[in-house]
Amino acid sequence: MTERVLTPRNRGFLFLDSHPAGCRQLVVDMWQACPAPSRMPEGDGPVALVIGSSAGYGLAATLAGLKRAGIRGIGVSFEKAPTARRTATAGWYRTAATADIARTAGRDLVFLNGDAFSDSMKDQVADLIEQRFGGRLDYLIYSVAAPRRTDPATGTTYTSVLKPIGQANRTKTLVFDGEGVPEVRDVETGAAEGDDVEQTVAVMGGADWERWIGHLATRGLLADKFATAALSYIGSPLTAAIYRQGTIGAAKTHLETTARTLNDRLDKTVGGRAVTSVNGAAVTQSSTAIPGIALYTGLLRGVLGENLVPPIRQLAALWDQLTGAAPLALDDEGRIRLDTFELTDAVQAAVAERWKAATTATITDLADLDWFRAEVRRLYGFSVPDIDYTVPVATDVPWPDHTPWPASGAMPGGRRC
């Protein structure tokens, strides 16, 4: 077994290696931070499919579903295995840890690694639901962020872009140099051109979500009162030009339109429901790539402190609403809103004031940079409390197999979850 002492090596917000023990502990910490329900469902628990289960809000959806709703079922993600030169991706190690937690909890959760956009993955999932999970799916959570998508119907590959619509956008952004020193810069992003909007909508809009639902419905696998939620984001007026009013925003609008179409269809066929869940800001591998988002998130944390609601608690609230443990609270557009802590007038006014004042000289006083830097590093398993990074760690962690585990009460290595 390959063991190495791993230290963070990064280019900006992108890290070249991930730390298996740190990724594992991060998952355990998320599990422990998720509040337990007052009563677990009886029996085997509902069958759920989480598409994009290894990172960000999709990982939170998987863990919160396990703890709050007692789900079993399938998680789908696309991760790279370890090699002789590189560790596996962080999502690979997080998935292994999540599988251990599910087994300890006595829940049959299968993890598949591959292209969620492909029909072959949809067939593989449908076969598993049919053969292993009683032929009925109760919930589907869609949480996919990808740079490109190949449409299986046409073979056309689409590529998403991060651009404003109509005119170029100049905004402040936060960067760190090689020594971790913060700098506030102005960055200009050119306007979308040609078919940039259509390409981005094809990747990040609702087309694949709708295709998943259609594929499973054709196989007769949607349970009565089946419910599905696609995870989304609106964000602040400070980032609207590059996000909600940009190419990504066009994709999110398409996602919400798709939700309404699916909701009507599911209501008529299985008495079901489709919604989008608008989540609050968080540090994720996807969000750090968007100009201005890192600065905004650091300032938001500076304003809210511990009142910034982490993804695991937001997704616990989502599961409560989907399962009926809490009332379903929809806005006028039919969306579940988990971002209200972020978008109050008082919070946004405070963040806007700090945004205006933010310079390289003032940023350490205005934003919680220690928290932000640690959050970025924790995405890759570094800066996780209680991990000794001077100790060699095994990097060739296997992908979880499909053999069901009975509950054992303890995670491998003797640690209880």
C-alpha positions as CSV (number, residue, x, y, z in Angstrom):
1,M,0.0,0.0,0.0
2,T,1.4,3.4,-1.0
3,E,2.0,5.7,1.9
4,R,3.1,9.3,1.6
5,V,3.5,12.5,3.6
6,L,1.2,14.9,1.8
7,T,1.6,18.7,1.9
8,P,-0.7,21.1,0.0
9,R,0.5,22.0,-3.4
10,N,-1.7,24.4,-5.2
11,R,-2.2,26.8,-8.1
12,G,-4.5,29.5,-6.7
13,F,-7.6,27.7,-5.5
14,L,-6.8,24.4,-7.3
15,F,-4.8,21.8,-5.3
16,L,-2.8,19.1,-7.1
17,D,-3.2,16.4,-4.4
18,S,-5.8,15.5,-1.8
19,H,-5.3,14.2,1.7
20,P,-7.2,10.9,2.3
21,A,-7.3,11.2,6.1
22,G,-8.3,14.8,6.0
23,C,-11.1,14.2,3.5
24,R,-12.4,11.3,5.6
25,Q,-12.4,13.4,8.8
26,L,-14.2,16.2,7.0
27,V,-17.0,13.8,6.1
28,V,-17.1,12.5,9.7
29,D,-17.3,16.2,10.9
30,M,-20.2,16.9,8.5
31,W,-22.0,13.8,9.7
32,Q,-21.7,14.8,13.3
33,A,-22.7,18.4,12.5
34,C,-26.0,17.2,11.0
35,P,-28.7,17.2,13.7
36,A,-30.3,13.8,14.2
37,P,-34.1,13.5,13.6
38,S,-36.4,13.1,16.5
39,R,-37.6,9.8,14.9
40,M,-36.0,7.7,12.1
41,P,-38.2,6.2,9.4
42,E,-39.3,2.6,10.1
43,G,-38.1,-0.2,8.0
44,D,-35.4,0.0,5.3
45,G,-35.9,3.7,4.6
46,P,-36.8,5.5,1.4
47,V,-34.8,4.9,-1.8
48,A,-32.9,8.0,-3.0
49,L,-30.6,8.8,-5.9
50,V,-28.1,11.7,-5.4
51,I,-26.5,12.8,-8.7
52,G,-23.3,14.7,-7.8
53,S,-22.9,13.0,-4.4
54,S,-19.1,13.5,-3.8
55,A,-18.7,17.3,-3.3
56,G,-20.3,20.5,-2.1
57,Y,-24.0,20.5,-1.7
58,G,-24.4,17.1,-3.3
59,L,-22.2,15.5,-0.6
60,A,-24.2,17.4,2.1
61,A,-27.4,16.1,0.5
62,T,-26.1,12.5,0.7
63,L,-25.0,12.8,4.4
64,A,-28.1,14.7,5.5
65,G,-30.4,12.2,3.6
66,L,-28.7,9.4,5.5
67,K,-29.0,11.0,8.9
68,R,-32.3,12.9,8.6
69,A,-34.3,10.6,6.4
70,G,-32.5,7.2,6.7
71,I,-32.2,6.9,2.9
72,R,-30.7,4.0,1.0
73,G,-30.0,4.0,-2.7
74,I,-27.4,5.3,-5.0
75,G,-24.9,8.2,-5.3
76,V,-23.3,9.1,-8.6
77,S,-20.2,11.2,-9.1
78,F,-17.2,11.4,-11.5
79,E,-13.9,11.1,-9.7
80,K,-10.3,10.1,-10.5
81,A,-8.6,7.2,-8.9
82,P,-5.1,7.4,-7.3
83,T,-2.1,6.9,-9.5
84,A,1.6,6.4,-8.9
85,R,2.1,10.2,-9.2
86,R,-1.0,11.7,-7.9
87,T,-3.5,11.0,-5.1
88,A,-7.1,10.4,-6.0
89,T,-9.4,13.4,-6.2
90,A,-10.8,14.6,-3.0
91,G,-14.3,13.4,-4.0
92,W,-12.9,9.9,-4.3
93,Y,-11.8,9.9,-0.7
94,R,-15.0,11.6,0.5
95,T,-17.0,9.0,-1.2
96,A,-15.1,6.2,0.5
97,A,-15.7,7.8,3.9
98,T,-19.4,8.4,3.1
99,A,-19.8,4.7,2.2
100,D,-18.3,3.7,5.5
101,I,-20.8,5.9,7.4
102,A,-23.7,4.5,5.4
103,R,-22.6,0.9,6.2
104,T,-22.2,1.8,9.9
105,A,-25.7,3.2,9.9
106,G,-27.0,0.0,8.3
107,R,-28.1,1.7,5.1
108,D,-27.5,0.2,1.7
109,L,-25.9,3.0,-0.3
110,V,-24.2,2.2,-3.6
111,F,-21.7,4.6,-5.2
112,L,-21.2,4.7,-8.9
113,N,-18.3,6.5,-10.6
114,G,-18.8,7.8,-14.1
115,D,-20.4,10.3,-16.5
116,A,-23.8,11.2,-15.1
117,F,-24.7,12.8,-18.4
118,S,-24.5,9.5,-20.3
119,D,-27.3,7.1,-21.0
120,S,-25.1,4.2,-19.9
121,M,-25.0,5.6,-16.4
122,K,-28.7,6.1,-16.4
123,D,-29.2,2.5,-17.5
124,Q,-26.8,1.3,-14.7
125,V,-28.7,3.2,-12.1
126,A,-32.1,2.0,-13.4
127,D,-30.9,-1.6,-13.3
128,L,-29.7,-1.2,-9.7
129,I,-33.0,0.4,-8.6
130,E,-34.9,-2.5,-10.3
131,Q,-32.7,-5.3,-9.0
132,R,-31.5,-4.2,-5.6
133,F,-33.9,-1.6,-4.3
134,G,-37.3,-3.0,-5.0
135,G,-37.9,-1.3,-8.4
136,R,-39.1,2.0,-6.9
137,L,-37.3,5.3,-6.4
138,D,-38.7,7.8,-3.8
139,Y,-36.3,10.8,-4.2
140,L,-33.8,12.2,-6.6
141,I,-31.4,15.1,-5.7
142,Y,-29.7,16.7,-8.7
143,S,-26.5,18.5,-7.9
144,V,-24.2,18.6,-10.9
145,A,-21.6,21.2,-11.8
146,A,-19.5,20.4,-14.8
147,P,-17.5,22.3,-17.4
148,R,-18.9,20.3,-20.4
149,R,-21.6,17.8,-21.3
150,T,-22.1,15.4,-24.2
151,D,-25.7,15.1,-25.2
152,P,-26.3,11.3,-25.6
153,A,-29.1,11.9,-28.0
154,T,-27.0,13.8,-30.5
155,G,-23.4,13.2,-29.6
156,T,-22.9,17.0,-29.4
157,T,-20.5,18.2,-26.7
158,Y,-21.3,21.5,-25.1
159,T,-19.0,23.7,-23.0
160,S,-20.1,26.1,-20.3
161,V,-18.6,29.5,-19.7
162,L,-18.6,32.1,-16.9
163,K,-19.5,35.3,-18.7
164,P,-21.8,38.2,-18.2
165,I,-24.6,38.8,-20.8
166,G,-24.8,42.0,-22.9
167,Q,-21.6,43.7,-21.9
168,A,-18.3,43.1,-20.2
169,N,-18.2,43.1,-16.4
170,R,-15.5,44.5,-14.2
171,T,-15.6,43.4,-10.6
172,K,-13.4,43.0,-7.5
173,T,-12.0,39.5,-6.8
174,L,-9.9,37.9,-4.1
175,V,-6.7,36.1,-4.9
176,F,-3.8,34.7,-2.8
177,D,-0.2,34.6,-3.8
178,G,2.1,31.6,-3.3
179,E,2.7,32.6,0.3
180,G,-1.0,32.9,1.0
181,V,-1.0,36.7,1.1
182,P,-4.4,38.1,0.1
183,E,-4.9,40.6,-2.7
184,V,-8.0,42.4,-3.9
185,R,-7.9,42.9,-7.7
186,D,-10.1,44.3,-10.3
187,V,-10.8,41.7,-13.0
188,E,-12.8,42.2,-16.3
189,T,-14.7,39.4,-17.9
190,G,-15.8,39.8,-21.5
191,A,-19.4,39.5,-22.5
192,A,-20.9,36.2,-23.8
193,E,-20.5,35.8,-27.5
194,G,-22.0,33.6,-30.2
195,D,-23.7,30.6,-28.6
196,D,-22.1,30.9,-25.2
197,V,-25.4,31.2,-23.5
198,E,-26.9,28.2,-25.3
199,Q,-23.8,26.1,-24.6
200,T,-23.9,26.9,-20.9
201,V,-27.6,26.2,-20.6
202,A,-27.1,22.9,-22.4
203,V,-24.5,21.9,-19.7
204,M,-25.9,23.4,-16.5
205,G,-29.6,23.9,-17.2
206,G,-32.3,21.4,-16.7
207,A,-31.9,19.1,-19.8
208,D,-30.0,16.3,-18.1
209,W,-32.2,16.5,-15.0
210,E,-35.3,16.1,-17.2
211,R,-33.6,13.3,-19.1
212,W,-32.9,11.4,-15.8
213,I,-36.5,11.7,-14.8
214,G,-37.7,10.6,-18.2
215,H,-35.4,7.7,-18.3
216,L,-36.5,6.4,-14.9
217,A,-40.1,7.0,-15.6
218,T,-39.9,5.0,-18.9
219,R,-38.6,2.1,-16.8
220,G,-41.5,2.4,-14.4
221,L,-39.2,3.2,-11.5
222,L,-40.8,6.3,-10.0
223,A,-42.7,5.6,-6.7
224,D,-46.0,7.1,-5.9
225,K,-45.4,10.6,-4.6
226,F,-41.9,10.6,-6.0
227,A,-40.1,13.9,-5.3
228,T,-37.1,15.5,-6.9
229,A,-35.1,18.6,-6.2
230,A,-32.3,20.3,-8.2
231,L,-29.9,22.4,-6.2
232,S,-29.5,26.0,-7.3
233,Y,-28.2,29.4,-6.2
234,I,-29.3,33.0,-6.7
235,G,-26.8,35.0,-4.6
236,S,-26.2,38.7,-4.0
237,P,-26.7,41.7,-6.2
238,L,-23.0,42.2,-5.8
239,T,-22.3,39.2,-7.9
240,A,-25.4,39.2,-10.1
241,A,-23.7,40.5,-13.3
242,I,-21.3,37.5,-13.5
243,Y,-23.7,35.0,-11.9
244,R,-27.5,35.3,-11.9
245,Q,-27.6,37.8,-14.8
246,G,-24.8,35.9,-16.6
247,T,-24.5,32.7,-18.5
248,I,-24.8,30.6,-15.4
249,G,-27.9,32.5,-14.4
250,A,-29.5,31.7,-17.7
251,A,-28.8,28.0,-17.0
252,K,-30.3,28.4,-13.5
253,T,-33.4,30.0,-15.0
254,H,-33.7,27.1,-17.4
255,L,-33.3,24.7,-14.4
256,E,-36.2,26.4,-12.7
257,T,-38.4,26.4,-15.8
258,T,-37.6,22.6,-16.1
259,A,-38.7,22.2,-12.5
260,R,-42.1,23.6,-13.2
261,T,-42.5,21.4,-16.3
262,L,-41.4,18.3,-14.4
263,N,-43.7,19.2,-11.4
264,D,-46.8,19.3,-13.7
265,R,-45.8,16.0,-15.3
266,L,-45.0,14.2,-12.0
267,D,-48.2,15.5,-10.4
268,K,-50.3,13.9,-13.1
269,T,-48.4,10.6,-13.4
270,V,-47.4,9.6,-9.8
271,G,-48.7,12.4,-7.6
272,G,-45.2,13.6,-7.3
273,R,-43.3,16.9,-7.1
274,A,-40.3,18.6,-8.6
275,V,-38.7,21.7,-7.1
276,T,-35.5,23.7,-7.2
277,S,-33.7,24.3,-3.9
278,V,-32.0,27.7,-3.7
279,N,-29.1,27.3,-1.3
280,G,-26.9,29.9,0.4
281,A,-23.3,30.8,-0.3
282,A,-20.6,28.3,0.6
283,V,-17.0,27.6,-0.3
284,T,-17.0,24.9,-2.9
285,Q,-14.7,23.7,-5.7
286,S,-17.1,25.1,-8.2
287,S,-17.8,28.5,-6.6
288,T,-14.1,29.4,-6.2
289,A,-13.8,29.5,-10.0
290,I,-16.3,32.4,-10.4
291,P,-14.9,35.9,-10.3
292,G,-16.0,37.9,-7.2
293,I,-17.5,34.9,-5.4
294,A,-14.5,34.2,-3.2
295,L,-14.4,37.9,-2.1
296,Y,-18.1,38.0,-1.5
297,T,-18.1,34.7,0.5
298,G,-15.2,35.9,2.7
299,L,-17.0,39.2,3.4
300,L,-20.3,37.4,4.1
301,R,-18.5,35.3,6.7
302,G,-17.0,38.5,8.1
303,V,-20.6,39.8,8.6
304,L,-22.3,36.7,9.7
305,G,-19.6,34.8,11.5
306,E,-21.0,31.5,12.9
307,N,-24.5,32.5,11.7
308,L,-23.4,31.6,8.1
309,V,-25.4,28.3,7.7
310,P,-23.2,25.5,6.5
311,P,-24.4,23.2,3.6
312,I,-25.1,20.2,5.9
313,R,-27.6,22.2,7.9
314,Q,-29.2,23.6,4.8
315,L,-29.6,20.2,3.3
316,A,-31.0,18.8,6.6
317,A,-33.8,21.4,6.2
318,L,-34.3,20.4,2.5
319,W,-34.8,16.7,3.5
320,D,-37.2,17.7,6.2
321,Q,-39.3,19.5,3.7
322,L,-39.1,16.8,1.0
323,T,-40.1,14.1,3.5
324,G,-42.9,16.0,5.2
325,A,-41.0,16.3,8.5
326,A,-41.4,20.0,8.1
327,P,-43.9,22.1,6.0
328,L,-42.9,22.6,2.4
329,A,-42.1,26.3,2.1
330,L,-42.1,27.6,-1.5
331,D,-41.5,31.1,-2.8
332,D,-43.7,32.7,-5.6
333,E,-41.6,30.9,-8.2
334,G,-42.1,27.5,-6.6
335,R,-38.6,27.3,-5.1
336,I,-37.5,26.1,-1.7
337,R,-35.4,28.9,-0.2
338,L,-32.6,27.9,2.1
339,D,-30.7,31.2,1.5
340,T,-32.8,33.6,3.5
341,F,-30.1,33.9,6.2
342,E,-27.9,35.4,3.5
343,L,-30.2,37.7,1.6
344,T,-31.8,39.8,4.3
345,D,-31.6,43.6,3.7
346,A,-29.4,44.1,6.7
347,V,-26.9,41.4,5.8
348,Q,-26.7,42.5,2.2
349,A,-26.2,46.2,3.2
350,A,-23.4,45.2,5.6
351,V,-21.7,43.1,2.9
352,A,-22.1,45.8,0.3
353,E,-20.5,48.4,2.6
354,R,-17.5,46.1,3.1
355,W,-17.3,45.3,-0.6
356,K,-17.0,49.0,-1.4
357,A,-14.3,49.4,1.2
358,A,-12.4,46.2,0.3
359,T,-8.8,46.8,-0.9
360,T,-5.6,44.7,-0.5
361,A,-4.8,47.0,2.5
362,T,-8.2,46.6,4.2
363,I,-9.4,43.1,3.3
364,T,-8.0,41.4,6.4
365,D,-10.2,43.6,8.6
366,L,-13.3,43.2,6.5
367,A,-13.4,39.5,5.6
368,D,-12.8,36.3,7.6
369,L,-9.8,35.2,5.6
370,D,-8.6,32.7,8.1
371,W,-11.9,30.8,7.7
372,F,-12.0,31.2,4.0
373,R,-8.4,29.9,3.4
374,A,-9.1,27.0,5.7
375,E,-12.3,26.2,3.9
376,V,-10.5,26.1,0.6
377,R,-7.8,23.8,2.0
378,R,-10.4,21.6,3.6
379,L,-12.0,20.9,0.2
380,Y,-8.9,18.9,-0.5
381,G,-8.5,17.4,3.0
382,F,-6.0,19.9,4.4
383,S,-6.3,22.2,7.5
384,V,-8.8,19.7,9.0
385,P,-8.5,19.7,12.8
386,D,-7.1,16.6,14.5
387,I,-5.2,15.4,11.5
388,D,-1.4,15.0,11.8
389,Y,-0.1,16.0,8.4
390,T,3.5,14.8,9.3
391,V,2.4,11.2,9.3
392,P,2.5,9.1,6.1
393,V,-1.0,8.2,4.9
394,A,-2.2,5.5,2.5
395,T,-3.3,7.1,-0.8
396,D,-4.6,4.1,-2.7
397,V,-8.0,3.9,-1.0
398,P,-10.3,1.7,-3.0
399,W,-13.6,2.8,-4.4
400,P,-16.5,1.4,-2.3
401,D,-17.7,-2.0,-3.5
402,H,-21.3,-2.9,-4.0
403,T,-21.5,-5.6,-1.2
404,P,-24.1,-4.6,1.4
405,W,-22.8,-4.2,5.0
406,P,-24.8,-4.9,8.1
407,A,-24.5,-2.1,10.7
408,S,-21.4,-2.6,12.8
409,G,-21.6,0.4,15.1
410,A,-18.0,1.5,14.3
411,M,-16.2,2.8,11.2
412,P,-13.1,0.9,10.0
413,G,-10.1,1.8,12.1
414,G,-12.2,1.7,15.3
415,R,-13.7,5.2,15.0
416,R,-17.4,5.5,15.7
417,C,-19.3,7.9,13.5
